[in-house]
Amino acid sequence: MSTVTFGAGRVWRLRARVYAHEPVVLLDESFTTADEPATFHLLLSEGFEPDSLLYRTGKGQIGRNLSGAIEPGLVATLEPWLYWWENERQGQAFALVRSDRNDLLMLGACMAGQWVDPAMPAERRTRPRAQLNLDGQGLHLDLPMEDGRRVWMLAALPAGPSLDVVRDPERAFQTPPYHQCLIKHGQFPLALVQEYVLDWDSAAQRHPHLLVTRGDCDALRARTADPAPYANAIPRYLKDPNPLGQFSMEGPITAYFVTRDATLSRFLVENALRCVQESVDEFFLQPTVPFGAAPHHMQRLSAALLLADAILDAETITADERRRLLAQAAFLGYTVARPEYWSPERGFAANPNMTTSARGYLSTVACFLPTHPLAREWIDTGIAEMRRQLHTWSDANGGWLEAPHYAMVSFDQILGVFVMARNAGFGDELFDPKFQAIAGWFGKISTPPDSRFGGFRHLPPLGNTYMIEPTGEFGLLAWLWRERDAEFSAVMQWLHQQHRSFSQPGIGGGYPAFAGYRGILADPALPAKAPAWGSELFPETGVILRDAFPSDRETWLHMILGRNHDHYDCDSGSITLYGKGRILADDFGYYGRAPADDHSLVETEAAPNCNTMRVEHFAAAPRFDYVAGTLGQWTRQIAFVKSADAAGPAYFVLRDTLPPGTPATWRLWLTAARVTPEGSRARVEGKEDVDLDIIFVRPAAPALTTEDKTRTAGCGIAPDGRVGPTPTTQTGLIARPEGGTDGFLTVLYPRLKTGTPPEVVALADGQALRITTPAGTDYVFLGREPFEFKEGDMAFHGVAGCVQKRTDEAPVLAVGDGRLSVGERTVEAPPPAVREP
């Protein structure tokens, strides 16, 4: 131990440890610099002068073995917990070599939890990383010192074995010897692992009990009228040359529960032993990603335990095999509970859904091992996080923090944890009303029936959501709530049918929480009932405006807004549109974080689209909806005029307001056969039986152009049912007025191809529109500020409203924000759902 004092309150302590017969030096530093930061420089050139760096990649293909020349500048970043999305040469260990010598110096960052004290204010912490630089002073590792602690290591090894692994394409992700030193001494040292409780009295455990219980299995057998199909499938399962795993184990598990076949039972035992061993190897050998990185790559852990749960009490498993599985599961619990694996309070975390996954794995272990001495501590940690997410990651109406695809990643895992906790005897919070609200959000934002998906609904491709992405979660919810809330269960069952009875929560990745059991936890015979949904605001997530629901002629608009904007694009304020049951303006689907010009919005420096639009007003009524939101200096207002039935007009008036003279580009991406601009109008010829008329009331000269664009989503479902990368081509209608503008006022009028375009006349300086259609004449009022309008016996004061004078009914008056009179009839807006603070 060495202690160095730099003056009053500035102390640096360094402890070095060397183990006999091991080529490593472990270094443990602590430092207090009294607000005068310092840096420890480790000089690495003298007497060595390495010229190549060996490393496992951070950004890109995580954990890939690479080598590269050491060149002037920043050579690499060393950190104990890998921020894998930042840089390629960034990681927990790297090695320095010289091309003319068989010497290798490894530098590794150990025990990430020791590098950050979560109780210390963030502004006082030393950032948990060091940088390797080459400059005029030579090659040196720079380790910053403010306040805190750091544990790291050096190792001297022959270069040959590590170079052999790095240079072998067949071993691109195999952990090379230099990194194995880090695992052995810096991540899983014997002194730590030997303290784990791996053998305890587990006699009270009964399996299965995670997602189904023995009673559930008995009920499954009882309701299976004909077990023959399950028995007949067993030979195929046994002969399948592919290893059993997360995506293939449901059939064999279900067949085993139904038939109790001994041969199949033993087959499942052997595969459970392999799968759990592979999960342990993920940490001890790290064949795919470094410890702590990318928990979405660790889904096999949950799936392995779900498989083991099915057979842990089977007659075909030996006592030693059972003990081994329990011991390995306990090791996994200790490991994923460590701050080195995941610790948001230390900054060791990434996208929100990954915290859900990490705590989901811990909860799965705890529920698998309810008799383990630490099971209660583990499940308390997991449940506390799931409860926090459930209540703080969703808005008042259930809208979720992340885009629909990643929202489902979290939702499915949270639901799984509460099911397992209930079955394992760790309390019962499964029927928290928040689950119903969030499930309702998934259902309410689901698209109208889409011909691209066989006439079924799916989640809209908002933000980082894939193209044509259905979900099977509704069927699972219908089953779980069938006895608790029959009405909710029936709505979920209807949604499940509307999503083509899809079997998985989504596409483009795995969902391990219910792996192997989803078919058991669903019943196509459950009652189904369509809900009576109208337009709705999700105040921190978005808004849905809808008409003629449910039918095959729904008109539907979604606008993204609110602070719940993780895993979205630069797309706040963007709209997606179906008219008369047909897609007219869509998103392109998830291919990365797409820029603003891929979205149907106003692009301008006055409103940075990577920020978020805040809703300022929302009102919904049977015949008229109004929503307004503001992003920077851009305000988007939408009035939605509806009809008494699906055959009548249902159209939108959009007002986009900007400061006068603002350079701006208005875009609407259209799923169309042809888009033809004609002065201040555009005719959109739909690919099916619906067209869209777009009329620009303002500016007078919108300078309309079109642009075709193709983007390929990382995943999607093709019309023939194939799942994979999905290209989408749309035509953008673009308005870019010369000299800038104070905004845009447009009418979006969907109609059948056999219908006629509307006649639009601007009144009151464009704050009122007279729109004539075959159904009659509507007056639509939409101003940025309250205004007055009078014509005959009609008087309006306010911001948004309409009068519908249709030929087949008495005049309809509706107000979104204001007061409207026609003759002796007067209506006023109800209190809005939201007003600007």
C-alpha positions, 0 to 999 in steps of 0.5 A, spaced: 500 500 500 502 506 498 499 513 500 501 519 496 499 526 499 498 532 494 496 537 499 491 539 504 485 534 502 488 531 496 490 523 497 492 518 493 492 511 495 494 505 491 495 498 493 498 492 488 497 485 489 501 479 486 498 472 486 503 466 486 504 463 479 499 468 476 502 473 471 497 478 473 498 485 478 491 487 481 491 495 482 486 498 487 486 505 487 482 510 492 483 518 491 480 524 494 482 531 490 479 536 494 476 539 487 483 539 484 482 533 479 489 530 477 491 524 472 495 518 473 499 517 467 501 510 466 507 510 461 507 504 456 513 505 451 519 505 454 523 498 453 516 495 450 514 500 444 508 496 442 505 497 435 499 493 435 492 493 439 488 487 440 481 488 443 474 486 443 469 491 439 464 495 443 460 499 438 458 495 432 459 487 433 459 487 440 465 483 443 468 481 436 476 480 436 480 485 432 487 488 432 489 494 429 495 499 429 497 503 434 497 510 431 497 517 434 491 520 438 486 516 442 488 509 441 482 506 445 478 507 451 478 502 457 472 502 462 469 497 467 462 497 464 462 497 457 458 503 453 457 498 447 454 504 443 459 509 443 466 507 440 469 500 437 475 501 440 472 501 447 472 495 452 474 492 459 480 489 456 485 490 451 492 488 449 498 491 447 503 487 442 509 488 438 510 485 431 517 482 432 516 479 439 512 474 443 510 479 449 503 481 450 501 486 456 494 486 458 490 492 461 483 490 464 478 494 468 476 490 474 469 490 478 465 495 475 461 496 482 467 499 485 469 504 480 462 508 482 459 510 489 452 511 487 451 515 494 456 520 491 453 526 488 454 525 480 458 531 479 464 529 484 465 522 481 471 520 477 468 518 470 469 510 470 474 510 464 481 511 462 484 513 455 490 510 452 493 515 448 499 516 443 503 522 443 510 526 443 510 523 450 509 516 447 504 511 449 500 512 456 494 510 459 491 516 462 487 515 469 483 521 471 482 522 479 477 526 482 474 522 488 472 515 488 476 508 487 478 504 481 480 497 481 484 494 475 489 490 472 495 488 468 497 481 465 504 479 462 502 473 457 505 470 451 502 474 445 502 467 440 495 464 443 491 471 443 494 472 436 491 466 434 484 467 436 484 474 434 486 472 427 482 466 426 475 468 423 472 461 426 473 464 433 471 471 431 467 472 438 471 467 442 474 470 448 482 470 447 487 468 453 488 476 455 481 477 456 480 470 460 485 473 465 480 479 466 474 474 467 478 470 472 481 475 476 477 481 475 470 479 474 469 472 477 475 471 482 475 465 487 475 470 493 468 472 490 465 466 488 467 461 493 462 465 498 456 464 494 451 459 497 450 454 491 447 448 496 441 449 500 435 445 503 430 446 497 426 440 498 420 445 499 420 447 492 415 444 487 416 444 480 413 447 475 411 453 478 414 459 474 409 460 469 404 454 470 403 450 476 402 443 477 395 444 477 395 448 471 398 442 468 393 437 470 388 442 467 391 442 461 391 435 460 383 435 462 381 440 457 385 436 452 380 432 448 385 428 444 392 427 446 394 424 440 397 430 436 401 431 442 404 424 442 405 423 435 409 430 435 414 427 440 418 423 435 419 429 430 422 433 437 427 427 438 430 427 431 430 434 430 438 436 429 437 443 432 438 444 439 432 446 443 432 453 445 428 459 446 424 459 440 423 451 439 421 449 446 414 450 446 412 444 442 416 439 446 414 442 453 406 442 451 407 435 449 410 433 455 405 436 460 400 433 456 403 426 455 408 425 461 412 421 456 418 419 459 423 419 453 421 426 452 422 428 459 429 425 459 430 429 452 428 435 456 432 434 462 438 433 457 437 440 454 435 443 460 442 441 463 445 444 456 441 450 456 443 452 463 450 450 462 450 455 456 447 461 460 453 460 465 458 460 460 455 466 457 459 469 464 465 465 465 467 464 458 463 470 455 463 467 447 458 472 445 458 479 449 463 482 455 460 481 462 454 486 463 453 489 456 447 488 451 442 484 456 438 483 450 443 478 448 442 474 454 435 472 453 437 464 454 438 465 461 430 466 462 429 461 457 433 456 460 430 456 467 423 456 464 425 449 460 428 447 467 422 449 471 418 444 466 422 438 468 426 439 475 421 434 479 421 429 473 422 422 474 427 422 469 432 427 472 437 424 477 438 428 484 445 430 482 443 433 475 437 437 480 443 439 484 447 442 479 441 445 475 439 449 482 447 451 483 448 453 477 441 457 477 444 460 484 450 462 480 446 466 475 442 469 480 448 472 484 451 474 477 445 478 475 444 481 481 451 484 481 452 492 480 458 489 475 452 486 470 447 492 471 446 498 475 442 504 473 444 508 479 451 508 477 450 509 470 451 502 468 445 502 463 442 503 456 435 503 453 430 503 458 427 496 456 434 493 457 433 495 465 427 491 464 430 485 461 436 485 466 431 485 472 427 480 469 432 475 469 434 476 476 426 476 478 426 469 474 432 466 478 429 468 484 422 465 482 425 459 480 429 458 487 424 461 492 427 457 497 434 460 496 437 464 502 437 470 497 431 469 493 427 474 497 432 480 496 433 478 489 425 478 488 424 485 492 429 488 487 426 485 481 419 487 483 421 494 486 424 496 479 418 492 475 413 496 479 417 503 478 417 502 471 409 500 471 407 506 474 412 511 472 414 509 465 406 510 462 402 516 462 395 517 465 392 513 459 397 508 459 402 511 453 409 508 454 416 511 455 418 507 449 416 506 442 411 500 441 416 495 439 420 496 445 414 498 449 412 491 448 419 488 450 418 491 457 411 490 458 412 483 456 417 482 461 414 486 467 408 481 466 412 475 466 415 477 473 408 478 476 406 472 474 412 468 476 412 472 483 405 470 484 406 463 482 412 462 487 409 465 493 412 472 492 406 476 493 400 478 488 401 484 484 399 481 477 392 485 476 395 492 477 390 496 474 396 499 470 396 493 466 390 494 463 391 501 461 397 500 458 394 494 454 389 499 452 394 503 449 397 498 445 390 496 443 388 503 441 394 505 437 393 499 433 392 500 426 385 499 422 385 493 418 391 493 413 390 489 407 398 488 407 397 484 413 391 480 410 386 485 413 388 484 420 391 490 425 398 491 427 402 496 431 403 502 427 411 503 425 412 509 430 419 510 432 423 504 433 417 499 431 418 495 425 413 494 419 407 490 420 408 488 427 403 485 430 402 482 437 400 476 441 400 479 447 392 480 447 391 473 447 396 472 453 392 478 457 385 475 455 387 468 458 390 471 465 384 476 466 379 471 464 376 470 471 378 476 474 375 481 469 371 478 463 369 484 460 377 486 459 378 479 457 373 479 452 376 485 449 383 483 449 381 476 446 378 481 440 384 484 439 388 478 439 383 475 433 384 482 430 392 481 430 391 475 426 392 471 433 399 472 432 403 467 437 409 472 439 409 479 443 412 482 436 417 481 431 425 482 430 427 479 436 426 475 442 421 475 448 424 470 453 419 472 459 414 467 457 418 462 452 415 455 451 409 457 455 405 462 450 400 457 447 399 454 454 397 461 456 392 462 451 385 459 449 382 461 442 375 459 445 375 465 450 369 470 449 371 476 444 368 483 444 369 489 440 370 495 444 367 502 443 373 506 442 373 513 440 379 518 439 383 519 445 389 523 448 395 519 451 398 526 454 406 524 454 406 519 448 401 521 442 394 522 440 389 517 436 383 521 432 378 515 429 372 515 426 367 509 424 371 504 429 370 498 429 369 497 421 373 496 415 372 503 413 375 506 419 379 513 418 385 514 423 390 519 425 396 518 430 400 524 432 407 523 436 407 528 442 409 528 449 415 526 453 415 519 452 420 519 446 425 514 448 427 509 442 423 514 437 426 517 431 426 525 430 419 525 429 415 528 434 409 532 431 409 527 425 402 524 423 400 517 420 394 516 416 389 511 414 382 514 410 376 510 409 380 503 412 386 504 407 393 506 409 394 513 406 400 516 409 405 511 413 412 511 417 417 507 414 419 502 420 425 501 424 431 501 421 435 506 425 434 513 428 431 516 422 431 523 421 426 528 421 425 528 413 423 521 413 417 524 417 410 527 416 411 534 419 414 541 419 422 541 419 425 547 421 430 550 425 425 553 429 422 547 432 428 541 432 424 535 431 429 531 435 426 535 441 419 533 443 412 536 442 408 538 448 400 537 447 397 544 449 389 542 448 385 536 446 378 535 446 374 529 443 366 529 441 362 524 436 363 529 430 369 533 431 376 532 435 381 537 436 388 537 438 394 542 438 401 541 440 407 545 440 415 544 439 419 550 439 416 555 435 412 550 431 405 549 433 401 544 430 393 544 430 389 538 427 381 539 427 378 532 425 371 532 422 367 526 422 360 523 420 354 519 423 356 513 419 362 510 415 360 512 408 360 520 410 366 525 410 371 524 415 377 529 414 382 533 417 384 540 417 391 542 419 394 548 421 402 549 422 404 555 425 411 559 425 414 565 426 413 570 420 418 569 414 421 562 417 424 557 412 420 551 413 419 544 409 412 541 410 412 533 408 407 528 408 409 521 406 404 518 402 403 510 401 400 511 394 400 509 386 401 516 384 401 523 387 400 529 382 401 536 385 396 541 381 398 548 384 395 549 391 392 542 391 395 535 390 391 529 388 393 522 391 391 516 388 391 510 393 394 503 391 387 501 393 380 504 393 381 510 397 384 517 394 386 523 398 385 530 396 390 535 399 388 542 399 393 548 401 389 554 403 396 557 406 401 559 403 398 561 397 404 559 393 406 552 397 411 550 391 409 543 391 414 538 389 414 530 390 420 525 392 420 518 392 424 514 398 425 507 400 427 505 406 428 498 409 426 496 416 430 491 419 424 487 420 417 486 418 412 481 415 411 481 408 404 479 405 406 472 404 407 471 411 415 471 411 418 475 416 425 479 415 428 486 412 422 490 409 423 495 404 417 501 404 417 506 398 413 512 399 412 518 395 413 525 399 409 531 398 413 537 400 411 544 400 417 549 401 415 556 400 420 561 397 422 566 402 419 563 408 412 562 411 408 563 417 405 556 417 401 552 413 393 550 413 391 544 409 385 540 408 386 532 408 380 529 405 380 521 404 375 519 399 373 513 395 375 513 388 368 513 386 367 520 390 368 527 388 373 532 391 371 537 396 370 545 394 374 549 400 373 556 401 377 560 406 373 565 410 376 570 415 383 570 413 383 563 413 381 562 420 374 559 417 373 554 412 367 552 408 368 545 405 362 543 400 362 535 399 356 531 396 354 530 403 353 537 404 356 544 407 361 544 413 364 550 416 370 549 420 373 554 425 381 553 426 385 559 428 391 559 432 388 565 437 381 566 439 377 569 433 370 572 431 366 569 425 359 571 424 355 569 418 347 569 418 345 566 424 351 563 425 356 566 430 363 563 433 368 565 438 374 561 440 379 557 436 376 550 434 369 548 432 365 546 426 358 546 423 356 541 419 350 542 415 349 535 412 343 534 407 340 528 411 340 531 418 339 537 422 345 541 423 351 539 427 354 543 432 361 541 435 366 545 439 373 543 441 375 550 444 370 556 444 363 558 443 358 556 437 351 559 436 346 557 430 340 560 431 337 559 438 342 553 439 349 554 442 354 549 444 361 551 448 367 547 449 367 542 455 373 543 459 379 540 455 383 534 457 390 538 457 391 546 456 398 549 455 401 550 462 
